[in-house]
Each structure stands twice: as C-alpha cells, then as structure tokens.
C-alpha cells in the first residue's frame, strides 16, 4: 500500500508540472500533446513505434474540438455545432477521453486522471465548463471511428520472417517482429496501408544491391575504419526514440512559429496523422517483402549467389538492428512524413529545426526540413542497420504520405 501511495504521489507531482502554465508554454494543443506522449511511455509500453497511433487519435479529437469554435478548417470526424464554453476545456477533455479509451494500464490511468485534474486547476477551468461537452463529442467520434481499426489486437500471432536468401529473420533468436499487426491497421488519411508501397527491393545479384551491400558493410560496421568520427556521432545520435523525438520537435516548431490554437490544432493533426500513416505504410512494406537486415546479409554474403558480395560471419553493425525487417526504413518514413508535413504546413523548406535526442540531452540543428531527411538517410547507413535503398524508399514513402494528407485533409473552410 505504501508503494502504491508513493507512486500515486509521484504521478500527481509529474502531472502537476506538466499541467502548470509557464512562460514558455504555447497552448492547450502542445500541452496535451506532451501529456499524451508521456502517458504512452508509462508501462505497459506500446510495442515498437505504435504509440504514434495514439498521438494521432489524440490530435484529431483536439482538432475537431477546437474547430467547433474556430471554424477555420474542415472537421475530420464530426462537425460540432453551437459550441459554448471554453475551447481550452474542450481540447483538454477531448484529449483526456481519447487517452482514457486507448490506455488502460493502472499507472497510465492514474497519470491521465491526475494530469487532467491538474490541468483544469492550473488553468482556471471548471470541470463543469460547457466546453467539456464539446470535447467529449469530439473524442466520442474519434474513439468510435478507431474502435475496430486493427490496432493493438490481443493474441496476434508472432512473425519470424523466413530463412531463405534475402529473407528477414530475428537477429536475437526467438524474438518476433515488433507489432507485426501494424501493417494492417486502418490508416488515418491514406486509402490503404499499401497505397504508397514501393516496388520490391533490388535482387541480390543486381548492381544496386551490390553497391549498397558493400557500402553498409564498410561504413556501417561496428569496427569500421572508413567511417569518420562525425559519421559515427551522427549514426549514434539517430539511434533514438523516434516517436518521442518527432513530437518534441513538433512542439518546439509550434511554440516558436504558431500563435493561435486553431492553426496549432491543424498543425498537429496534419503532422501526427501523416507520421502515423507512415509507420503503418512502412510496416506494410516490411511484412510484404520481409527483406533481411545488413547484419544477416553480410554474415551470409558468401552464400547469397552474388560473387561480388564477400561475406563476413563475424560482421556486426555500429548500432543494434531493431526487431523488424529492413525494407522500408521506418525511421526514414516517419521522419520524412513529419518534416515534410511541417514543411507543407509552413509553406517553406528553410526553417530552423532543432532535433533533441532527449529534452536536456544532445541535439542537432538544421536550417532546412529537407536537411533533416537527408541526414536520417545517411545515419541509418552509418549505424549499419539499413541498406541505402531501404532508406530512400522509406523517405519517399513518408514524403508522399505527407503530401497526400496535406492535400486531402484539414483544408480551410471556404
């Protein structure tokens, strides 16, 4: 009982800090984006990058709740008429109800409840504010829409790939592909997971495969002598929690460049749904092709029927290979989707973008959105965990999804 009491006290303290206004806070949209991401990082943790689905659902409910007042952009799920009360109350309630519907862990629920109560108190919002009814309506529509979308199924069978040439198999024995069901989740904006599925990866005896094999074998090895210190630093930097880093980046961009909750709600709805759809699309490609990682390819290079790929059974990569196939690169898909969607929202490529590995840890600063995408392509090769063709295919996939979302959703009201 004492342990539970102490943990609850910690949860309340953390949620109080998150909910309290400060000189640097942007708005209710960014506040609840952070609360949502923090909630998904409390055990039981979502597998792989699948908490991007939760973030998208939250942002869509917040978007519809705010547009019930602002009427600047077309609603996503429901067009709420006659909204009264506070739009901040509506947005907070929308986010709260979606999180309560999607996260059921005991500690998660404690955190969400405490965050909501403290947010209302810290911002002078009554729990009876009429805006909470608007938020509840927005959340109810999103929760109903996503109730049978194929996400987080119980008892989904594991996927171990295959043992044939070119086929992915776990690098740690007995470890299933993380969240194999992600390939079949109903997307948020694109028509199907396979809408932007690329052509198959190159054949093992092709010049493209040979080129990319030899490149990653040389520059991505744990003990590489061809990789510079700067390249090593870049490879290690991008070995990170992409879903947290993306949303930290988006919050910073919103705080620095957006001055109203209507545009903020649209920014996060656009970027979060494009990013969620990018991970769904990447997983579709991974399940369709289940192409092997460089570590498996190089350790089996002498038996791949390509005389130009010399094998090395002892080869290892700079960073550990994640538990899912190579093609397409999920990291490149989600970073491309988020940065391209942001670029389209702001209408320009040249903006200062700061990517923080952790809130107080190392960061990298870019002057163009495209420069972020360029570096992630290279970083996963320096890390030794992707072939270049998997990185570039993932990047294109993410960019196309962002363009689709921007062109078909969250449009201005005529």
Buried (B, 14 or more C-beta within 10 A) or exposed (E): EEEEEEBBEBBBEBBBEBBBEEEEBBBBBBBBBBBBBBBBBBEEEBBBBBBBBBBBBBBBBBBBBBBBBBBBBBBBBBEBEEBEBBBBBBBBBBBBBBBBBBBEBEBBBBBBBBBBBBBBBBBEBEEEBEBBBBBBBBBBBBBEBBEEBBBBEEEBEEBBBEEEEBBBBBBEEEEBBBBBBBBBBBBBBBEEBBBBBBEEBBEBEEEEBBBBBBBBBBBBBBEBEEBEEEBBBBBBBBBBBBBBBBBBBBBBBBBEBBEEBBBBBBBBBBBBBBBBBBBBBBBBBBBBBBBBBBBBBBBBBEEBEBEEBEBEEEBBBBBBBBBBBBBBBBBBBBBBBBBBBBBBBBEEBEBEBBBBBEEEEEBBEBEBBBBBBEBBBBBBBBBBBBBBBBBBBBBBBBBBBBBBBBEEBBEEEE
